[in-house]
Amino acid sequence: MDSKFYALRLAVRRGCNSIQVMIRLLFIDDDPKAQQTLSLVLEEEYKVYSAYTGLSGIELVEEIHPDVVLLDINLPDIDGLEVLEKINNSSQAPPTIMLTASLIRY
């Protein structure tokens, strides 16, 4: 059983009416300003982890098992779509939201 759910069940059983479970969010983006802004905006509700390259992001997925991943498409080392493929092949693939600051023209 997942430890988060066990802690929640135990707290409910003991009559606790106030539980804060921080969602682990991994943000994979090479832009330090984007990383800093997201952390400032979400730090009260989420535990935000940062990775500045695709390869370090893949390692963190396996290490921390995030609940959700925000993934930039354009990364300095490998393409974001390749990172997504590797994340989806991991043992506990989290939901992943892809994003980019680049202009896309059709």
C-alpha positions in Angstrom: 0.0 0.0 0.0 1.3 3.5 -0.9 2.6 5.2 2.3 0.6 8.4 1.5 -2.7 6.5 1.5 -1.7 4.5 4.6 -1.0 7.8 6.5 -4.3 9.2 5.3 -6.2 6.2 6.4 -4.4 6.1 9.8 -5.2 9.8 10.4 -8.8 9.4 9.5 -9.1 6.4 11.8 -7.7 8.5 14.6 -10.2 11.3 14.1 -7.8 13.8 12.6 -9.7 16.4 10.5 -6.7 18.3 9.1 -4.2 16.5 7.0 -1.9 18.2 4.4 -0.4 15.8 1.9 2.0 17.6 -0.4 1.8 16.6 -4.0 5.3 16.0 -5.5 5.7 18.0 -8.7 8.8 17.6 -10.9 9.5 20.5 -13.2 11.9 19.6 -16.0 13.0 22.9 -17.7 16.3 24.4 -18.5 15.1 28.0 -17.8 16.1 29.1 -14.2 13.6 31.9 -14.2 10.8 29.6 -15.1 11.9 27.2 -12.4 12.1 30.0 -9.8 8.7 31.4 -10.8 6.9 28.1 -10.7 8.5 27.2 -7.3 7.4 30.6 -5.8 3.8 30.2 -7.1 3.3 26.6 -6.1 5.5 26.0 -3.0 2.7 26.3 -0.5 0.6 23.6 -2.1 3.2 21.4 -3.8 6.6 20.0 -3.1 8.4 21.2 -6.2 11.5 19.4 -7.5 13.6 20.9 -10.3 15.6 19.3 -13.1 17.4 21.4 -15.7 18.1 18.7 -18.2 16.2 15.8 -19.6 18.6 13.2 -18.3 18.5 14.6 -14.7 14.7 14.7 -14.9 14.6 11.0 -15.9 16.8 10.2 -12.9 14.6 12.2 -10.5 11.5 10.4 -11.8 13.0 7.1 -10.7 14.4 8.5 -7.4 11.5 10.6 -6.0 8.5 9.0 -7.9 6.7 12.4 -8.4 2.9 12.6 -8.6 3.0 14.8 -11.7 5.7 16.0 -14.1 5.8 19.3 -16.0 8.1 18.8 -18.9 9.5 21.3 -21.4 9.7 20.2 -25.0 13.0 21.9 -25.7 15.8 20.8 -23.5 19.6 21.2 -23.9 20.6 17.5 -23.8 17.7 15.4 -25.2 14.3 16.2 -26.8 11.4 16.5 -24.4 9.4 13.9 -26.4 12.3 11.4 -25.8 12.2 12.2 -22.1 8.4 11.6 -22.1 8.9 8.2 -23.7 11.4 7.2 -21.0 9.2 8.5 -18.2 6.2 6.5 -19.6 8.4 3.4 -19.7 9.4 3.8 -16.0 7.9 1.5 -13.3 5.5 4.2 -11.9 4.9 6.6 -14.8 3.3 9.8 -13.5 1.0 12.0 -15.4 3.1 14.4 -17.5 2.2 17.8 -18.9 4.2 19.0 -21.8 4.9 22.7 -22.3 7.1 25.1 -24.2 7.8 28.8 -24.4 8.8 28.5 -28.1 6.5 29.8 -30.8 4.9 27.0 -32.8 3.6 27.9 -36.2 1.3 25.8 -38.3 
